[in-house]
Amino acid sequence: MRKLLLGKSRGSVESFITIIPQVFIFLIMFQLVFMQFDVMKDSNLSQGELAKIAIEGGEGNYNYYPLIGGGSLLVVNHKQSNKKVIAVAVDESTNN
């Protein structure tokens, strides 16, 4: 049985030519998914940090836009991996 399996395991050039593009496409898709996950992670961390600043107060690297009727809009805008990451939070405190 072992000789039968080993004897039939030889491939041909045609099968090799069809496997190479599939492996190449798989690797490209894996890289794209990993890059998208990295951008989403950074966006979520930025949003959480900005929300914490809006709730507790404090200093940070954000833009401050006053709102009509009180409060302010806090916006963080930066680039990572050629992707724009934006986080937005509303600060409703009357001190602004």
VMD Tcl script that builds the backbone (N, CA, C; Angstrom):
set m [mol new atoms 288]
animate dup $m
set s [atomselect $m all]
$s set {name element resname resid chain x y z} {
  {N N MET 1 A 0.818 -1.192 0.000}
  {CA C MET 1 A 0.000 0.000 0.000}
  {C C MET 1 A 0.863 1.258 0.000}
  {N N ARG 2 A 1.938 1.227 0.786}
  {CA C ARG 2 A 2.821 2.390 0.871}
  {C C ARG 2 A 3.469 2.678 -0.478}
  {N N LYS 3 A 3.901 1.647 -1.182}
  {CA C LYS 3 A 4.511 1.849 -2.503}
  {C C LYS 3 A 3.494 2.443 -3.474}
  {N N LEU 4 A 2.264 2.036 -3.342}
  {CA C LEU 4 A 1.225 2.554 -4.226}
  {C C LEU 4 A 0.993 4.040 -3.983}
  {N N LEU 5 A 0.960 4.443 -2.713}
  {CA C LEU 5 A 0.757 5.855 -2.393}
  {C C LEU 5 A 1.952 6.710 -2.800}
  {N N LEU 6 A 3.147 6.228 -2.544}
  {CA C LEU 6 A 4.338 7.000 -2.901}
  {C C LEU 6 A 4.534 7.067 -4.412}
  {N N GLY 7 A 4.168 6.051 -5.109}
  {CA C GLY 7 A 4.313 6.045 -6.560}
  {C C GLY 7 A 3.376 7.017 -7.242}
  {N N LYS 8 A 2.204 7.230 -6.679}
  {CA C LYS 8 A 1.227 8.119 -7.304}
  {C C LYS 8 A 1.325 9.550 -6.789}
  {N N SER 9 A 2.260 9.816 -5.901}
  {CA C SER 9 A 2.352 11.164 -5.343}
  {C C SER 9 A 3.177 12.103 -6.209}
  {N N ARG 10 A 3.731 11.602 -7.274}
  {CA C ARG 10 A 4.506 12.481 -8.160}
  {C C ARG 10 A 3.562 13.409 -8.909}
  {N N GLY 11 A 3.930 14.675 -8.960}
  {CA C GLY 11 A 3.114 15.650 -9.656}
  {C C GLY 11 A 3.668 15.938 -11.038}
  {N N SER 12 A 2.948 16.731 -11.743}
  {CA C SER 12 A 3.403 17.117 -13.073}
  {C C SER 12 A 3.634 18.622 -13.087}
  {N N VAL 13 A 4.184 19.091 -14.167}
  {CA C VAL 13 A 4.448 20.517 -14.313}
  {C C VAL 13 A 3.136 21.301 -14.336}
  {N N GLU 14 A 2.100 20.720 -14.932}
  {CA C GLU 14 A 0.816 21.411 -15.014}
  {C C GLU 14 A 0.210 21.628 -13.623}
  {N N SER 15 A 0.325 20.639 -12.753}
  {CA C SER 15 A -0.222 20.813 -11.410}
  {C C SER 15 A 0.586 21.841 -10.623}
  {N N PHE 16 A 1.885 21.868 -10.838}
  {CA C PHE 16 A 2.729 22.862 -10.184}
  {C C PHE 16 A 2.363 24.265 -10.654}
  {N N ILE 17 A 2.108 24.420 -11.936}
  {CA C ILE 17 A 1.760 25.732 -12.493}
  {C C ILE 17 A 0.409 26.211 -11.969}
  {N N THR 18 A -0.514 25.305 -11.673}
  {CA C THR 18 A -1.805 25.734 -11.137}
  {C C THR 18 A -1.738 26.018 -9.640}
  {N N ILE 19 A -0.825 25.390 -8.922}
  {CA C ILE 19 A -0.729 25.610 -7.475}
  {C C ILE 19 A -0.038 26.926 -7.150}
  {N N ILE 20 A 0.965 27.325 -7.912}
  {CA C ILE 20 A 1.720 28.552 -7.630}
  {C C ILE 20 A 0.826 29.793 -7.602}
  {N N PRO 21 A -0.046 30.046 -8.587}
  {CA C PRO 21 A -0.913 31.239 -8.491}
  {C C PRO 21 A -1.871 31.190 -7.308}
  {N N GLN 22 A -2.342 30.007 -6.950}
  {CA C GLN 22 A -3.241 29.890 -5.800}
  {C C GLN 22 A -2.520 30.251 -4.507}
  {N N VAL 23 A -1.301 29.794 -4.350}
  {CA C VAL 23 A -0.514 30.136 -3.161}
  {C C VAL 23 A -0.220 31.628 -3.147}
  {N N PHE 24 A 0.115 32.195 -4.284}
  {CA C PHE 24 A 0.397 33.622 -4.393}
  {C C PHE 24 A -0.827 34.452 -4.000}
  {N N ILE 25 A -1.990 34.087 -4.500}
  {CA C ILE 25 A -3.222 34.813 -4.176}
  {C C ILE 25 A -3.545 34.668 -2.691}
  {N N PHE 26 A -3.355 33.469 -2.131}
  {CA C PHE 26 A -3.598 33.262 -0.706}
  {C C PHE 26 A -2.700 34.160 0.138}
  {N N LEU 27 A -1.430 34.273 -0.211}
  {CA C LEU 27 A -0.512 35.103 0.557}
  {C C LEU 27 A -0.864 36.578 0.464}
  {N N ILE 28 A -1.278 37.028 -0.704}
  {CA C ILE 28 A -1.699 38.424 -0.865}
  {C C ILE 28 A -2.944 38.701 -0.027}
  {N N MET 29 A -3.927 37.803 -0.062}
  {CA C MET 29 A -5.145 38.000 0.719}
  {C C MET 29 A -4.844 37.978 2.218}
  {N N PHE 30 A -3.944 37.113 2.646}
  {CA C PHE 30 A -3.565 37.069 4.050}
  {C C PHE 30 A -2.936 38.387 4.482}
  {N N GLN 31 A -2.093 38.959 3.634}
  {CA C GLN 31 A -1.455 40.236 3.953}
  {C C GLN 31 A -2.486 41.360 4.019}
  {N N LEU 32 A -3.446 41.384 3.106}
  {CA C LEU 32 A -4.478 42.416 3.117}
  {C C LEU 32 A -5.352 42.317 4.368}
  {N N VAL 33 A -5.708 41.114 4.759}
  {CA C VAL 33 A -6.516 40.936 5.969}
  {C C VAL 33 A -5.731 41.396 7.191}
  {N N PHE 34 A -4.455 41.066 7.266}
  {CA C PHE 34 A -3.629 41.473 8.401}
  {C C PHE 34 A -3.498 42.994 8.460}
  {N N MET 35 A -3.306 43.657 7.315}
  {CA C MET 35 A -3.197 45.117 7.291}
  {C C MET 35 A -4.511 45.764 7.727}
  {N N GLN 36 A -5.645 45.225 7.269}
  {CA C GLN 36 A -6.939 45.779 7.647}
  {C C GLN 36 A -7.178 45.614 9.139}
  {N N PHE 37 A -6.781 44.473 9.701}
  {CA C PHE 37 A -6.918 44.261 11.135}
  {C C PHE 37 A -6.082 45.268 11.913}
  {N N ASP 38 A -4.889 45.570 11.428}
  {CA C ASP 38 A -4.009 46.521 12.111}
  {C C ASP 38 A -4.616 47.921 12.107}
  {N N VAL 39 A -5.198 48.332 10.992}
  {CA C VAL 39 A -5.833 49.659 10.911}
  {C C VAL 39 A -7.068 49.708 11.814}
  {N N MET 40 A -7.865 48.644 11.831}
  {CA C MET 40 A -9.064 48.611 12.685}
  {C C MET 40 A -8.669 48.654 14.159}
  {N N LYS 41 A -7.597 47.955 14.515}
  {CA C LYS 41 A -7.144 47.956 15.904}
  {C C LYS 41 A -6.716 49.358 16.312}
  {N N ASP 42 A -5.962 50.035 15.451}
  {CA C ASP 42 A -5.515 51.395 15.768}
  {C C ASP 42 A -6.690 52.356 15.854}
  {N N SER 43 A -7.670 52.187 14.994}
  {CA C SER 43 A -8.855 53.045 15.029}
  {C C SER 43 A -9.640 52.845 16.322}
  {N N ASN 44 A -9.809 51.603 16.745}
  {CA C ASN 44 A -10.538 51.335 17.980}
  {C C ASN 44 A -9.788 51.859 19.199}
  {N N LEU 45 A -8.470 51.723 19.223}
  {CA C LEU 45 A -7.691 52.237 20.344}
  {C C LEU 45 A -7.751 53.763 20.405}
  {N N SER 46 A -7.686 54.420 19.236}
  {CA C SER 46 A -7.781 55.881 19.197}
  {C C SER 46 A -9.149 56.345 19.670}
  {N N GLN 47 A -10.198 55.650 19.256}
  {CA C GLN 47 A -11.551 56.012 19.660}
  {C C GLN 47 A -11.711 55.847 21.168}
  {N N GLY 48 A -11.194 54.777 21.727}
  {CA C GLY 48 A -11.290 54.556 23.170}
  {C C GLY 48 A -10.533 55.603 23.966}
  {N N GLU 49 A -9.335 55.951 23.495}
  {CA C GLU 49 A -8.534 56.966 24.189}
  {C C GLU 49 A -9.223 58.330 24.149}
  {N N LEU 50 A -9.786 58.670 22.997}
  {CA C LEU 50 A -10.465 59.962 22.868}
  {C C LEU 50 A -11.740 59.996 23.708}
  {N N ALA 51 A -12.472 58.898 23.760}
  {CA C ALA 51 A -13.674 58.847 24.593}
  {C C ALA 51 A -13.316 58.999 26.067}
  {N N LYS 52 A -12.199 58.411 26.472}
  {CA C LYS 52 A -11.758 58.542 27.862}
  {C C LYS 52 A -11.408 59.998 28.177}
  {N N ILE 53 A -10.740 60.684 27.237}
  {CA C ILE 53 A -10.413 62.101 27.430}
  {C C ILE 53 A -11.691 62.933 27.513}
  {N N ALA 54 A -12.687 62.602 26.667}
  {CA C ALA 54 A -13.946 63.360 26.677}
  {C C ALA 54 A -14.713 63.154 27.978}
  {N N ILE 55 A -14.644 61.962 28.561}
  {CA C ILE 55 A -15.389 61.678 29.785}
  {C C ILE 55 A -14.672 62.230 31.011}
  {N N GLU 56 A -13.381 61.917 31.126}
  {CA C GLU 56 A -12.637 62.277 32.332}
  {C C GLU 56 A -11.957 63.633 32.236}
  {N N GLY 57 A -11.798 64.144 31.046}
  {CA C GLY 57 A -11.029 65.367 30.856}
  {C C GLY 57 A -9.552 65.031 30.744}
  {N N GLY 58 A -8.773 65.984 30.383}
  {CA C GLY 58 A -7.342 65.755 30.270}
  {C C GLY 58 A -6.807 66.292 28.963}
  {N N GLU 59 A -5.530 66.116 28.807}
  {CA C GLU 59 A -4.847 66.607 27.613}
  {C C GLU 59 A -4.588 65.455 26.650}
  {N N GLY 60 A -4.531 65.788 25.395}
  {CA C GLY 60 A -4.243 64.791 24.373}
  {C C GLY 60 A -3.965 65.462 23.046}
  {N N ASN 61 A -3.609 64.683 22.086}
  {CA C ASN 61 A -3.312 65.190 20.748}
  {C C ASN 61 A -4.589 65.120 19.906}
  {N N TYR 62 A -5.452 66.115 20.073}
  {CA C TYR 62 A -6.712 66.142 19.356}
  {C C TYR 62 A -7.050 67.578 18.957}
  {N N ASN 63 A -7.980 67.693 18.011}
  {CA C ASN 63 A -8.496 69.001 17.609}
  {C C ASN 63 A -9.799 69.250 18.363}
  {N N TYR 64 A -9.990 70.491 18.755}
  {CA C TYR 64 A -11.129 70.892 19.582}
  {C C TYR 64 A -12.016 71.812 18.756}
  {N N TYR 65 A -13.295 71.441 18.591}
  {CA C TYR 65 A -14.255 72.259 17.851}
  {C C TYR 65 A -15.451 72.546 18.767}
  {N N PRO 66 A -15.688 73.832 19.117}
  {CA C PRO 66 A -16.831 74.136 19.998}
  {C C PRO 66 A -18.154 73.899 19.275}
  {N N LEU 67 A -19.146 73.460 20.049}
  {CA C LEU 67 A -20.483 73.223 19.513}
  {C C LEU 67 A -21.421 74.329 19.957}
  {N N ILE 68 A -22.426 74.608 19.151}
  {CA C ILE 68 A -23.433 75.599 19.507}
  {C C ILE 68 A -24.254 75.047 20.664}
  {N N GLY 69 A -24.428 75.828 21.704}
  {CA C GLY 69 A -25.185 75.390 22.866}
  {C C GLY 69 A -24.327 74.783 23.961}
  {N N GLY 70 A -23.035 74.749 23.779}
  {CA C GLY 70 A -22.133 74.220 24.808}
  {C C GLY 70 A -21.519 72.900 24.407}
  {N N GLY 71 A -20.459 72.579 25.067}
  {CA C GLY 71 A -19.762 71.340 24.753}
  {C C GLY 71 A -18.786 71.521 23.602}
  {N N SER 72 A -18.172 70.462 23.221}
  {CA C SER 72 A -17.198 70.529 22.120}
  {C C SER 72 A -17.090 69.171 21.444}
  {N N LEU 73 A -16.543 69.209 20.278}
  {CA C LEU 73 A -16.299 68.009 19.493}
  {C C LEU 73 A -14.792 67.779 19.468}
  {N N LEU 74 A -14.358 66.608 19.877}
  {CA C LEU 74 A -12.944 66.263 19.882}
  {C C LEU 74 A -12.673 65.318 18.718}
  {N N VAL 75 A -11.670 65.642 17.904}
  {CA C VAL 75 A -11.365 64.850 16.716}
  {C C VAL 75 A -9.871 64.546 16.685}
  {N N VAL 76 A -9.544 63.271 16.497}
  {CA C VAL 76 A -8.161 62.844 16.288}
  {C C VAL 76 A -8.061 62.379 14.851}
  {N N ASN 77 A -7.064 62.862 14.142}
  {CA C ASN 77 A -6.887 62.527 12.736}
  {C C ASN 77 A -5.405 62.256 12.491}
  {N N HIS 78 A -5.064 61.016 12.178}
  {CA C HIS 78 A -3.680 60.700 11.851}
  {C C HIS 78 A -3.637 59.594 10.813}
  {N N LYS 79 A -2.446 59.347 10.262}
  {CA C LYS 79 A -2.276 58.332 9.226}
  {C C LYS 79 A -1.484 57.165 9.775}
  {N N GLN 80 A -1.871 55.967 9.325}
  {CA C GLN 80 A -1.135 54.755 9.661}
  {C C GLN 80 A -1.217 53.821 8.471}
  {N N SER 81 A -0.091 53.375 7.993}
  {CA C SER 81 A -0.023 52.455 6.851}
  {C C SER 81 A -0.769 53.014 5.638}
  {N N ASN 82 A -0.571 54.289 5.362}
  {CA C ASN 82 A -1.223 54.974 4.246}
  {C C ASN 82 A -2.747 54.956 4.353}
  {N N LYS 83 A -3.267 54.760 5.553}
  {CA C LYS 83 A -4.703 54.812 5.802}
  {C C LYS 83 A -4.980 55.914 6.804}
  {N N LYS 84 A -6.057 56.629 6.594}
  {CA C LYS 84 A -6.438 57.713 7.501}
  {C C LYS 84 A -7.271 57.136 8.636}
  {N N VAL 85 A -6.862 57.427 9.874}
  {CA C VAL 85 A -7.567 56.960 11.063}
  {C C VAL 85 A -8.189 58.172 11.741}
  {N N ILE 86 A -9.506 58.142 11.923}
  {CA C ILE 86 A -10.234 59.258 12.526}
  {C C ILE 86 A -11.011 58.741 13.729}
  {N N ALA 87 A -10.940 59.478 14.818}
  {CA C ALA 87 A -11.736 59.181 16.012}
  {C C ALA 87 A -12.469 60.448 16.415}
  {N N VAL 88 A -13.739 60.322 16.788}
  {CA C VAL 88 A -14.566 61.463 17.130}
  {C C VAL 88 A -15.269 61.198 18.463}
  {N N ALA 89 A -15.306 62.216 19.334}
  {CA C ALA 89 A -16.031 62.122 20.602}
  {C C ALA 89 A -16.639 63.476 20.925}
  {N N VAL 90 A -17.733 63.467 21.662}
  {CA C VAL 90 A -18.411 64.688 22.074}
  {C C VAL 90 A -18.165 64.901 23.550}
  {N N ASP 91 A -17.653 66.073 23.908}
  {CA C ASP 91 A -17.433 66.450 25.306}
  {C C ASP 91 A -18.542 67.427 25.674}
  {N N GLU 92 A -19.411 67.043 26.593}
  {CA C GLU 92 A -20.560 67.874 26.957}
  {C C GLU 92 A -20.351 68.691 28.215}
  {N N SER 93 A -19.135 68.784 28.681}
  {CA C SER 93 A -18.906 69.536 29.913}
  {C C SER 93 A -19.090 71.035 29.657}
  {N N THR 94 A -19.486 71.763 30.685}
  {CA C THR 94 A -19.744 73.181 30.546}
  {C C THR 94 A -18.471 74.011 30.679}
  {N N ASN 95 A -17.347 73.386 30.952}
  {CA C ASN 95 A -16.093 74.115 31.114}
  {C C ASN 95 A -15.493 74.571 29.785}
  {N N ASN 96 A -15.959 74.025 28.687}
  {CA C ASN 96 A -15.372 74.344 27.381}
  {C C ASN 96 A -15.950 75.601 26.793}
}
mol reanalyze $m
mol bondsrecalc $m
mol representation Tube
mol addrep $m
